[in-house]
Amino acid sequence: MNRRNWLAAAILCASALARASDGPVEVAGVRYEPTLKLGGSTLLLNGAGIRYRTVVKVYTAGLYLGGKASTPEAVLAAPGPKRLAVTMLREIDGNDLGKLFTKGMQDNSPRDEFSKAIPGTFKMGEIFASRKKLVQGDQFSVDYVPGSGTTVVINGKAAGEPIREPEFFTCMLRIWLGRSPADHLLKDALLGVQRQTIGQ
């Protein structure tokens, strides 16, 4: 498959994954349930997709909110608990992943907001560095509950105490939803935005 056809297929795939569904959504073999419970609230799957690095699938991600949102501004302003759930599709060094997340937060966040998130950013970096590596099938989520903070959960186990600064979760989401996201197709998928394939 040439690059043009591959890109068209990837866009079509992201669009299909982004559509609202009454049932579970499967992304690269990873199942995302339509709802889940967090912080006493029922959250809805807003969208799910794949993070590509060139043509390599790195991980899947699903965004859960209290109600549907189709813009980054609406997601960030949404009240109540939120979850960004990730499943690895290949092995990656934990320290490298932490550094990539930190850079993504810094590149996509206003300076004053990122400065308030720095303590949590250091903590997040330590969490992933301590893992040494994440392998295919490993799962983690970044869970935000108002009043409690942000908890990083790895393979079903909370990695330490919640990060209290609310700015941390906002900066974290901007890795995927900011002006320079990790993957533009994944950004669209998480927002439930459908895109036209090349040539249509």
N, C-alpha and C positions, 0 to 999 in steps of 0.2 A: 504493500500500500504506500503510495507516495505521500509526501508531507501534506499536500493540499487535501487529499482524500482523508488522511488521518485526522486532520484538524476539523474537517467537516463532520466526520463521525464522532469526534470527541464533543463537539458543540451539540450535536443532536443527542448524544448520550446525556450530557449535562442537563439539557432542556427536559428530557424525559424524566430524569431523576428529580427534577425540581418540582414537577407537577404535584399538586395536592392529592392525597390518597386517603381513602377511608381505611385501608388495611396497611400491613407492614410494607416497607419499601426495601428492596434488596439492591445493594450497591457493591459490585465486584464480589458478590458472595456474602457480603455482610448485611445482616438484617437489622433494620431500624423500625422499631415499633411506632405506631401512629401517636401513642400517648405514653406518658410516664408520670410518676408521682415524685415530686421534689419539694421539700420545705412545706408540706401540707397542701400543695397546689397540684392540679393536673396540668401538665404541659403538653403542647401539641408539637409534632414534628413540623417545623417550618420548611425545611429542605435538607437534602443530603446529596453529596457528590464525592468526587475523587480528586485528590491532590496529585497532579502529574508533575514530574520533573523531566523535562523534554518529553520522551515518550514512555517513561517509566512510571508505573503507579506506585506512589509512596504510602498513602494512607487514604482511608475514607473518613468523612466527617459529617455529622448530623447536628443541626441546630434545633433546640427545643425552647419554645417560648409559651407564655400564657395565652397568646393569641397570634394570629398570622400577621407577618410584617414583610413588606416587599422592598424596603429601602434600608440602608444602614442606619439612617437617622431614626426610623421607626423602631428598629431593633434595639438601638442603644437607649431610646427613651421608654421602651416598654417596661411597665412596672412588674414587680413580682420576681420569683425565681427564674433562672435561665440555666441551660446546660449546653455546652459544646462537647459532643462525644466523638472520639477518634478511635479508629481501629487501624493498626499498622498492617500494611501489605508487603513490607520488606523490612529487613534489618537496618537499624540506624543507631549510631552512637548516641547515647543519652546526653552526653555533654554537648555534642554538636547540635542536637535538637534544641536544647535549652538556649544555646547561643543564637540559633536561627529565630527562635521565638522572641528573644530579647531584642534582636535587630528589627524584627517585624513590628514590635510594639513601639520602638523608638522612631522608626521611619514613618509610622502612620498616626502618631499621637501628637497633639500640641505639647510644646515643651513644658508648660506649667503643669499639665495633667500628668505627663510621664514622670516628672520629678516627684510627684506625690505617690506614684506607683513603684518607685525604685526599691523600697524595702521588700515589697512583694515580689518584684522581679528577681532580686537576689535569691529570695527563698525558692522561687520556682526553678531558677538555675541550679540550685543545690539539690532540689528534688530529682531533677532529671540526670544530673551528673552522678548522683549516688546509684542510679540504676545501671550505670556502665553502658548498657545497650538495651534497646527495645527490639523485639523480634516480630516476625510475621505472626499475627493473631493477638498480640498484646493490645490491650485496650486501656484508654485513659479518658477521663472527662474532666472538664473544668466547670464546676457547679457554683452558681452564685445564688445565695439566699439573703435577701435584705435583712439587716440586723445581725446577721451571723458572719457574712463575708464570703470569700471565695475558697473553695476546697478543691484541691487536685486529687482525684481518685484514680489509682492505677490498679488495673485488674481487680476491681471491686473493693479495694482497700484505700481508705483515706491516707494521704501522704502528709502526716503532720496536722497541725492546727490550722484553722481557716485564716486566710489572709484578710485582714480587717478593712484595709483601704478600699472603698468602692471604686476608686479610679483604676485599680488594678484590673478588674474584670473588664471594664470598658476598654482599656488599652489592649487587653488580651484579645477581645473580639475584633479589634481593628487589624490584627494580623491577617484575618480572612476577609474583613469587610471594609477596610480602609481604602484610601486613594491608590495605594501601591500594595495590593493584596498579594498573598503568597501565590495565588492562582486565580486569574480572572474568571475562568469557567467555574471553579469551585465557589467563588463569591456569588455568581449568578444562581448556582444550584442551591446554595444555602438560603438565598433570598426568595427562591421559588420563581425566578425570572426565566421565561422562555426566550431563547434566541433562535434566529433563523440560521439555517445552515448555509454555507457558502454556495452561491449559484441559485438560491431561491429568490 
